[in-house]
Amino acid sequence: MRFINRLADHLLEKVAPTVTADAACRYLSTDRQIDGFCTNGTLGVRVRTTIHYDNCPPKVTFNC
């Protein structure tokens, strides 16, 4: 039982700061733009997706 309690405490230390920080971020909008061509040999375009929040910096991802 002591092992489980220590494991739970350790998980809480790792997860709790992330959860509270993400909870403060409120979604505003999503922008998608063509950002060039894929470099993996396909003939597709690279799309840049930006998700805007009001209390947090935007999150940017790239997809082919």
MDTraj code that builds the backbone (N, CA, C; nanometers):
import mdtraj as md
import numpy as np

residues = "MET ARG PHE ILE ASN ARG LEU ALA ASP HIS LEU LEU GLU LYS VAL ALA PRO THR VAL THR ALA ASP ALA ALA CYS ARG TYR LEU SER THR ASP ARG GLN ILE ASP GLY PHE CYS THR ASN GLY THR LEU GLY VAL ARG VAL ARG THR THR ILE HIS TYR ASP ASN CYS PRO PRO LYS VAL THR PHE ASN CYS".split()
xyz = np.array([
    [0.0824, -0.1191, 0.0000],
    [0.0000, 0.0000, 0.0000],
    [0.0873, 0.1262, 0.0000],
    [0.1985, 0.1209, 0.0678],
    [0.2881, 0.2354, 0.0733],
    [0.3433, 0.2667, -0.0665],
    [0.3734, 0.1613, -0.1433],
    [0.4232, 0.1788, -0.2797],
    [0.3197, 0.2505, -0.3661],
    [0.1956, 0.2124, -0.3546],
    [0.0886, 0.2738, -0.4337],
    [0.0727, 0.4204, -0.3962],
    [0.0839, 0.4525, -0.2692],
    [0.0722, 0.5923, -0.2263],
    [0.1870, 0.6767, -0.2817],
    [0.3081, 0.6210, -0.2801],
    [0.4218, 0.6943, -0.3351],
    [0.4065, 0.7134, -0.4856],
    [0.3590, 0.6093, -0.5526],
    [0.3370, 0.6196, -0.6964],
    [0.2313, 0.7250, -0.7280],
    [0.1236, 0.7271, -0.6514],
    [0.0182, 0.8264, -0.6718],
    [0.0706, 0.9678, -0.6478],
    [0.1505, 0.9864, -0.5436],
    [0.2088, 1.1179, -0.5166],
    [0.3004, 1.1618, -0.6298],
    [0.3807, 1.0681, -0.6806],
    [0.4725, 1.0998, -0.7892],
    [0.3954, 1.1392, -0.9157],
    [0.2912, 1.0656, -0.9475],
    [0.2100, 1.0984, -1.0650],
    [0.1411, 1.2336, -1.0488],
    [0.0946, 1.2617, -0.9299],
    [0.0282, 1.3887, -0.9046],
    [0.1242, 1.5055, -0.9221],
    [0.2495, 1.4892, -0.8790],
    [0.3498, 1.5939, -0.8962],
    [0.3758, 1.6207, -1.0437],
    [0.3759, 1.5150, -1.1251],
    [0.4046, 1.5303, -1.2676],
    [0.2865, 1.5858, -1.3456],
    [0.1657, 1.5452, -1.3095],
    [0.0474, 1.5783, -1.3891],
    [-0.0213, 1.7059, -1.3413],
    [-0.0232, 1.7324, -1.2143],
    [-0.0993, 1.8453, -1.1599],
    [-0.0580, 1.9799, -1.2177],
    [0.0717, 2.0138, -1.2288],
    [0.1046, 2.1445, -1.2862],
    [0.0576, 2.1596, -1.4308],
    [0.0626, 2.0540, -1.5081],
    [0.0176, 2.0585, -1.6467],
    [-0.1321, 2.0804, -1.6547],
    [-0.2053, 2.0108, -1.5714],
    [-0.3509, 2.0211, -1.5741],
    [-0.3952, 2.1611, -1.5358],
    [-0.3357, 2.2194, -1.4316],
    [-0.3778, 2.3531, -1.3907],
    [-0.3389, 2.4569, -1.4949],
    [-0.2236, 2.4415, -1.5600],
    [-0.1828, 2.5371, -1.6625],
    [-0.2735, 2.5286, -1.7841],
    [-0.3079, 2.4076, -1.8263],
    [-0.3955, 2.3922, -1.9417],
    [-0.5376, 2.4378, -1.9106],
    [-0.5797, 2.4227, -1.7870],
    [-0.7145, 2.4627, -1.7502],
    [-0.7311, 2.6141, -1.7594],
    [-0.6222, 2.6892, -1.7404],
    [-0.6287, 2.8349, -1.7469],
    [-0.6348, 2.8846, -1.8908],
    [-0.6002, 2.8015, -1.9870],
    [-0.6010, 2.8415, -2.1279],
    [-0.7408, 2.8244, -2.1852],
    [-0.7917, 2.9321, -2.2445],
    [-0.9225, 2.9235, -2.3087],
    [-0.9049, 2.9371, -2.4579],
    [-0.9655, 2.8473, -2.5307],
    [-0.9560, 2.8428, -2.6764],
    [-1.0219, 2.9652, -2.7381],
    [-0.9521, 3.0266, -2.8347],
    [-1.0092, 3.1394, -2.9086],
    [-1.0388, 3.1046, -3.0533],
    [-0.9353, 3.0567, -3.1260],
    [-0.9555, 3.0282, -3.2682],
    [-0.8447, 2.9382, -3.3212],
    [-0.8666, 2.8874, -3.4416],
    [-0.7681, 2.8042, -3.5111],
    [-0.7470, 2.8606, -3.6505],
    [-0.6201, 2.8778, -3.6879],
    [-0.5844, 2.9239, -3.8228],
    [-0.5071, 2.8139, -3.8932],
    [-0.5367, 2.7935, -4.0233],
    [-0.4617, 2.6974, -4.1043],
    [-0.4087, 2.7701, -4.2267],
    [-0.2778, 2.7490, -4.2539],
    [-0.2151, 2.8137, -4.3690],
    [-0.1263, 2.7132, -4.4404],
    [-0.1166, 2.7262, -4.5721],
    [-0.0221, 2.6452, -4.6484],
    [0.1160, 2.7040, -4.6251],
    [0.2113, 2.6182, -4.5866],
    [0.3436, 2.6645, -4.5442],
    [0.4550, 2.6077, -4.6317],
    [0.4235, 2.5601, -4.7488],
    [0.5251, 2.5052, -4.8377],
    [0.4915, 2.3621, -4.8769],
    [0.5940, 2.2888, -4.9170],
    [0.5754, 2.1513, -4.9614],
    [0.6395, 2.0544, -4.8636],
    [0.5880, 1.9327, -4.8577],
    [0.6429, 1.8290, -4.7710],
    [0.7815, 1.7888, -4.8204],
    [0.8707, 1.7566, -4.7290],
    [1.0079, 1.7207, -4.7655],
    [1.0304, 1.5706, -4.7642],
    [0.9266, 1.4928, -4.7429],
    [0.9440, 1.3474, -4.7346],
    [0.9238, 1.2776, -4.8691],
    [0.9284, 1.3493, -4.9798],
    [0.9178, 1.2887, -5.1116],
    [0.7775, 1.2830, -5.1678],
    [0.6777, 1.3175, -5.0892],
    [0.5410, 1.3173, -5.1415],
    [0.5146, 1.4494, -5.2115],
    [0.4101, 1.4546, -5.2891],
    [0.3767, 1.5759, -5.3621],
    [0.2750, 1.6619, -5.2870],
    [0.2631, 1.6410, -5.1569],
    [0.1667, 1.7162, -5.0781],
    [0.2199, 1.8491, -5.0299],
    [0.1301, 1.9276, -4.9751],
    [0.1679, 2.0563, -4.9181],
    [0.1754, 2.0450, -4.7665],
    [0.2560, 2.1302, -4.7088],
    [0.2700, 2.1335, -4.5635],
    [0.1732, 2.2372, -4.5091],
    [0.0928, 2.1976, -4.4100],
    [-0.0077, 2.2865, -4.3526],
    [0.0342, 2.3233, -4.2108],
    [0.0344, 2.4525, -4.1847],
    [0.0660, 2.5032, -4.0515],
    [-0.0649, 2.5331, -3.9803],
    [-0.0878, 2.4701, -3.8638],
    [-0.2076, 2.4921, -3.7843],
    [-0.1684, 2.5663, -3.6569],
    [-0.2312, 2.6797, -3.6329],
    [-0.2046, 2.7587, -3.5135],
    [-0.3325, 2.7679, -3.4326],
    [-0.3250, 2.7243, -3.3066],
    [-0.4394, 2.7323, -3.2160],
    [-0.4115, 2.8465, -3.1189],
    [-0.5015, 2.9444, -3.1150],
    [-0.4850, 3.0627, -3.0308],
    [-0.5650, 3.0473, -2.9012],
    [-0.5023, 3.0889, -2.7905],
    [-0.5646, 3.0890, -2.6587],
    [-0.5564, 3.2296, -2.6014],
    [-0.6402, 3.2609, -2.5028],
    [-0.6365, 3.3968, -2.4495],
    [-0.5327, 3.4143, -2.3390],
    [-0.5018, 3.3131, -2.2597],
    [-0.4062, 3.3285, -2.1498],
    [-0.2762, 3.2527, -2.1718],
    [-0.2598, 3.1899, -2.2875],
    [-0.1432, 3.1068, -2.3144],
    [-0.0884, 3.1379, -2.4531],
    [0.0373, 3.1046, -2.4762],
    [0.0920, 3.1253, -2.6108],
    [0.0255, 3.0312, -2.7109],
    [0.0221, 3.0690, -2.8369],
    [-0.0381, 2.9817, -2.9384],
    [0.0422, 2.8531, -2.9562],
    [-0.0285, 2.7463, -2.9920],
    [0.0363, 2.6178, -3.0210],
    [0.0372, 2.5990, -3.1722],
    [0.1561, 2.5709, -3.2262],
    [0.1729, 2.5579, -3.3705],
    [0.2119, 2.4149, -3.4035],
    [0.1444, 2.3554, -3.5002],
    [0.1797, 2.2216, -3.5490],
    [0.1881, 2.2265, -3.7009],
    [0.2674, 2.1357, -3.7563],
    [0.2828, 2.1227, -3.9003],
    [0.2434, 1.9826, -3.9431],
    [0.1641, 1.9717, -4.0491],
    [0.1209, 1.8427, -4.1022],
    [0.1390, 1.8412, -4.2527],
    [0.1677, 1.7234, -4.3052],
    [0.1771, 1.7058, -4.4501],
    [0.0531, 1.6346, -4.5006],
])
top = md.Topology()
chain = top.add_chain()
for i, resn in enumerate(residues, 1):
    res = top.add_residue(resn, chain, resSeq=i)
    for name in ("N", "CA", "C"):
        top.add_atom(name, md.element.get_by_symbol(name[0]), res)
traj = md.Trajectory(xyz[None], top)
